[in-house]
């Protein structure tokens, strides 16, 4: 069977599988409360059989209300020690379900966390990805006429030898049967993640993508990852031409862990005729069948998603719901982002009054943080994400992601990530793009302060940067605690730094701190401990 026929066969089977799951998701949406209570009972029985000591006061017979009154909210720190013991002793004391793997994840300020991906938890994720992909086939039928690239989030180079079985592959969120079928539709093999370094994985990804004229879907998480891929295509053009012409990895062969090398004389010729400058017309010629681009497009990701859309303008765009390594909250469906109600047990903390609500109690306009009870064994696990209830679809609450709930408090100024996002979104940028607002322990020799990192042309007008810094300071001063800290001389005036490679500096620093390639987010607010990279330090010292 040729690759084209295999892909057609895979799409046919996959559409049939996904259609049934989509129909069930839509038809049973009015049973939200019934299904959520049933999922909790199932979880309580799984927890009881594991004889876990983490939530020892829970009983298999507990009701929703009893569970809520007995079980406090948790974070990863409540499970860290037990998970480490599980990883080394190969037991399942946290939840009664076989563990397929431990998935690494990290945040902008947290160390690596290892999430137990049990068979029960993978089944919960499959309940979300099935209706999502089913709706993609329904909304964008042409995606069945080509191959797909679904995100691979590579682990850091330093962790590769120890973590070769823990690949963060989107296809592994499906059941085994669907995953095998979906594999027929994929342009890039999951084994790309096993290359020696992240740079080698990136190069292999580019080779597979460039060689595939039939590519119809690019599904990634961070839009900056997509932008980086397109930019690296220009940087690696000469080497890619040689590899694609010869169908061999050349000097990278030893680093590719036996990965088969794609070959395409046609793609090589296209690269030869290209000047290396990212251009929508070139990408339309390279991937003429590209139908759908999917990436984060809310909060701090929005301006970068727009940049990516401009470069791949011939494809339609869809944002993501709220997915994290610890679980899924919402999926994109029929131009909404409803709760993935068939996956985990969900509760939501109202940020106005601290009340914890069941999903059927949510009302439009509320700002909430989700609490997840999942097949990994986590109970009322606090996700540090701020969501707004945007509307309801077939009784299901729908959400808009506003940002992380992380905050900074250098001297008592209490700046939240959502406030930082609101401020950043309200500034006037012209041809500039915001990267992140840094809270620096020492923005001047004697005072901490806030610095907005901006990406823009090397000849950006210093007057416009100064004006932007004034806007930033004015907006921050509307916060009572920030104004008081400034009045007391505790904080330096807010400043801006603009560099043409600012996003790359941010991403390199994130990788250096152990964050996972492909999942690195541009966060609205970050507390930066330790010295700044030299390039930023020099730019800051030159700022008036």
N, C-alpha and C positions, 0 to 999 in steps of 0.2 A: 504494500500500500504506500503510495507516494505521500509526502508530507502534506500536500494540499488536500488529498482525500482523507487522510487521518484527521486533519483539522476540521473538515466538514462533518465527519462522523462524530468527532468529539463535541462540536457545537450542537449537533442534533440531539445527542443523548443528554447533554448538559441542559439544554433548554427544556427538555421534557422533565428532568429531575427538578429543576428550579421552578417550573410553572406550577407544579403541585404544591411546593412549599409556599410560593407566593399566594396562591389561592387560599390556602389554609390561613396564612397570616392575615389576609384581608377579611375573610369570612368570619374569623373568630375574634376580631378586634373588639366587638361589643362585649365580649366576655372577659374583659381586662381583669376585673377583680377576682372572678372565679379562677382564672388561670394563674394569677399571681399567688393566690392562697394555696392552690394545688402545688405550685413549684416550691413554696416554702415547706409544705409537708414532706415533699420528696427530699428536700435538702436536710431537714431535721432527721429523717431516717438515715440518710447517708452519714450525717455527723455522728449519730448515736452508735452506728455500727463501727465507726473508727475508734471509739472510746478516747477521743481527744481530750486532753486536759485544758485546752485553751478556752473552751466554752462549756465547762463541765456542769454548769447549772441548768443547761437546756435539756428538754425532754422531747422525744419523738412525737408526743401527743400535744405539744404546745400549740396554741392558736396564734394567729398573727399578732393579736394584742398582747398575749403573754410573752411571745418572743421579743416584741418591741420593748416591753417593760423590763425584761430580764437582761437582755443583751446590750451592753454599751457599744458605742461606735468604736471602730478600731482603725489602726493604720498599719503599715508594713512592720513597724517596730514590734507590734504585738506578736508577729509570727516569725521574725527574723531568726531567732535561735532554733526554733523547731524546724524551720525549713532547712537550715544548715545541717541539722542532724539527719533529716530525711535525705538530703542530697548525698550524704556520705554513707548512710546505713541502708539506703535503698528500701525504706519502709514507706508506709502510707498512713501514718498516725494522725494526719490532719483531716483527712476525708476518705471515706471508703470508696475509692475508685483508683484503678491502676494509673500510674503516672507515666505519661508518654515522654515528657522531657521537662526541663526547667528552662523557662524562657527569660533571658536577661532583658532588663529595661533600666532606664536611668532618666532622671530629670535634670533640670539646669542646676539644681543645688544638691541633689541627692546622689549617694553612691549607687553602685550597681545593685539592683534588686533581682532576685530570682523567683519567678512566679511559677508555681507547680501547674503544669498543663496536664491535668488528669483527663481521662477519657470522658468523664462527666462534663468537665469544663469545655473541652473541645466540642462536645455535642451541643452545649449552650451557644457557642460561637457559630456553629453550623446553622442554628435556628435563626441567626441574624443575617448571615451572608447569603443564605438560600433565597429569601424573598428579595434581598437587595439585587443580586445578580439576575434573578428572574425578572425584576422590573427593568433592569438595564436592557435585557433582550427585547422586552416589550416596547420600551421608549426609543431604543436605538437599534432597530432590526439589522442594520448594516454591519454591526459589530460581529455578526455571525459569518461574515464573508472574508474574514482575515484572521491573523494571529494576534495574541494579546501579550502585553507585558504587565504583569502584576508585581507590585513592589517586593523586593528583597531587601530587608534591613540588615546590613552586614554588621557583624560584631567587630569591635576594635581589633586591630592587628595583634596587639599584645595578648588577646584572649583566644586566638584562633585554635591553637593546638589543644587547649583544654576544653573547647566548646564546639567541636566539629559536629556533634549530633544536635546542637541546639540552634538550628537555623530559623531565623525569623522570616518565614516564607508565607505570604498571604494565602497561597493555595493550601497550606497546612491548617487553615482555619476551617476547612471543609471536612466532611466525613471521608473515609478512605475511598469509597466507591466514586464519589464525586471528584475527589482529588485525582484519582487515576484517569478519569475521563477528561478533566480539565487540563491535565498534563499534555494531552494531545493538541490543545489549542495554544500552548505557550511558546513564545519565541525564544526565551532564555531559560536554560536549565537552572534548577535550584543550586546545583553544585558550584555555580559561580561564586557563591559565598565562601567556598573552601579554598579559594586562591590564597596565595601566601600573604598578601597585604590588601588593605582596602583599595589602594591604587590599582592593583592587579584586577580586583573584582570590578572596579569602575571601568577599566579598559576592556575587559571581557564583555561587560554589559553593552558598551558602545559598539563593539564588533558585532555582536548578535543583532542589535537594533538596526545598525546601518545596513547589514546584509539582508534584512527582511523587508522587501518591498510590499509585502502583504500585511504589514502591521496595521491593525484597526483600533486597538485600545492601548492607551498608556495610563495605568492606574498606579499612582504613587501617593505618598502621604504629604511630605513637605514640598511645597512648590519650589523652594530654594534648591532642593535636591534635583528637581527637574531642570531648573535653570543651570545648575552646575553641570549636569550631563551635556546639555546643549553647548555650553561654553567649552567644556573639555573636548568636545568633538573637534573644535577648531584647533585647540592646543595639540591634540594627538593625531592630527590629520595625516601627516607624513607616515607615521608608524602604522596607522590603520590601513592606509593604502597598500603598504607592503604586505601586511598580514592578510588582508582580504584577497589580494592578488595570488598569494602563495597558498592560502588555506592552511597556514601554519603560524604558531605563536612566535617563532623566531627567538629573540633573546629572552622572552618571557616564558618559554616552554617549561622550564623547571618549576616556575612559580604557579602554574595553572592546574596542578594536582590531577593531571590526566584528562582535563576538560577538552572535549573535541573543539577544534577551531573552525568557525564558519568561513566560507569562502564566497566571494562574489566579485567577478570582474566588472560587472555593471556598476555596483556600488563604488568600487575603487575608482572607476572612471568619473563618476559623479563627484567624488571627493577631489579628484585631480582638477576638475573644472571649477571648483568652488574656491572663493578667495579666503575662506576661513572666518568670515564675519557672519555672526548669527543673523539670519534673514528669513522672514516668513515664506518668501517665494521658494527659497532653497529647501526648507523643511517640507513644504507642500510637494515639491518634486521628489524628495527623498522618500516620503511616506504618503503616497497619493491616496491610499485607502484609509488613512487615519480618520476615524469617525468620532472617537470619544477620548477626552482627556479628563482625568479625575484626580483631584488633589484637595487639600485643605484650602478653604477660602474665607475663613472668618477670623475676626480679631486681628492679631499681628500678622497673620498670613495673607490678609486680603490684598495689600499692594503688590506682593510678590506673585500671588496667583494671577493678578491682572497682567503682570509682565510676562508670565509664562503663556497666558492666553494669547497675547499679542504675537508671540513667536510661532505659536501653533494655531493660528487663527482659522485655518481650514477645518479644524475639528470642533465639535460641540464640547461644552464643558459641564461637569457636574461636581459640586462640592461633596465633601464627606460628611457623614454623621459624626458622632462622638465615639471614637474607638480608642482604647488604651490597652496596653499589654495585660492589665488586670481585668479587663472586661469591656463590654460594649454597652452603650446607653441608647444611642439612636442610630437609625439608618436613613439614607435618602430614599424616598419613595413618593412617586407622584408629586414631585415638586414640594414635598414637605420633608421634615426630619422627625418622624414619629418614634416613640419609645419602642425599643426592641423587646417587647413585652413577653415574648416566648423564650427569652434567653435566661436571664438571672432573676433573682428576687430584688425588687427596687424599692427604695424609700428616698425621700428628698427632704433636705433641711431648708426651710424657708429662711433666707438670710435677713429678712426684716425682723423676725421675732424669735428665731431659733427653734421653732416648732418643727418636728419631724412628721412628714405627711406620707401617706400611701399614694401611689401614682394616680389612683382614681379620685383623689382629693385635690389634685392640682388645679389651679385656675389661671387663666390667661393673664400675662403680665407679671407673674411672680418671678423673682430671682431666687434660684435654688442651687444647692450642691447635692449631687447624687451619693447615695450609700448603697453599695452592692453586696449581696450575699450570693456567693458563686460556688460552682463545683470544684474550685481550687481549695475550698475549705474556709475561705474568708467569710466572716459574718459582719454585716453592717460596715463594710470597708469604705472608708471615706475617700472619695475621689475629690481632689482639690481643684475641681473645675466649676466655674460659675456659668449657669445656664439661665436663659430666660424662657419661660413658657410662652411660645409665640402664638400658638393656636391649638386646636384639637382636630384630629382627623379620625372619624369613626370611633369616637370616644377616647382615642389615644392622645395623650399630651404630646405636642411637638415642641422642639427646642431650638434655640439659637445659642451657639457657644459665644460667651462674652469674654472669656479669658480665664487665667488661673487665679486661684484665691491667694497665691503667695503674695507676701508683702515685704516691704523693707522698713526698717526703723533704726536708722543710724544714730539719731539723738532724741528720739521720741516724736518724729514727724509723721509716722504712721501712713506711709504711702502704699496703697493696695495696687495689685496688678491691673485690676479692672479700671481703677482711676487713672493709672498710667496709660492704659489703652485709650481711654476716652480723651485724655489730653493729647496724646500723639495723633489721634485721628482728627483732632480739631485744629492742628497747625497747618500753615500754608507752605507747601513744599516746592511748587513749580516743577522743575525737572529732577528733584531730589527724592530719595526714598529712605524712610526711617528704618533702622535696623533694630535697635533696642535702647531703652533708657537704663543706664548703669548707675547704681548707687555705689559710690566709691568711698571707701574708708578714708581716703586722703586725695581729694581732687585738687587741693592746693597743698603746699608744704605743711600747713597747720590746721586745715579744716577739711572735714568730709563734705560731700556734695553730690549733685546729680549731673550726669553728662549724657546727652543724647547722641548716639552714634548714627551717622547718616552716610549713605552712599550717593555719590554724585560725580560729575565730571571733575577732572583734575583742576580745571580753570574756573570752578564754581566761584561766584561773586562773594567776596568776603563780607560785603554789606548785607547780602541776603542771609548769610549764615548768622551774622550778628543779630539781624532782625528776628530770625527764627529762635535764637537763644532768648531774646527778649520776650517773645510770645510764650516760650516754654516757662520762663520764670513767672510771668504774669499768671499763667494758668495754674502753676503749682501754688502760688501765693493765695489762691482761693481756698486752699485747704488750711483750716485753722491751725493745725499743729505744725505744718510747714512754715506758715507765716510767723508763728511764735518762735520757732527755732531760728529763723532768719533774723527776726528782731533782736533775739538774744545773742546773735553773732555766733551761733553754733554751727551753721551751715554756710558753705560758700555759695555764691550765686550760680544758678544753673547755666551750663554752657553746652555748646554743640561742637562736635568734631565731624568734618566731612572729608572722606577719602574715596577715591574711585574703586578701591578694592575692599571696602569696609565689610561687606557681607562675607567675603572669603576669610578675612581676619577673624571674624566672629566664629565661623564654622570651624576653622583650624583650631582655635582655642577650645571650642566645645569638644572636638575630637580628642584633643590633648588631655582633657579632663575626663575622658572615658565615656563620653556620650556615644550613642549608637548611630552609625552612618545610615542615612535614609530616614531616620526618625528625629533628627535634630530640628527643633522648632526655633523660629525666631520669636522669642518671648518679648512681650511689651516691657517687662521690668526684670532686671537681674541685679542681685547683689554681687559685687565683684570683690572677692577677698584676695589678698596678695597683690603683687606688683602688676601693673598693666604691661602688655607686650610693648616692646621698645617703640614700634611705629606709632602706637596710640599715645604713649607717654610723650614722645617728641611733639606730636600734633597738639596734645593738650597743653604742653608748656608754651607752645607758640600761640595759643588762643588768648586774645586780650581779655 
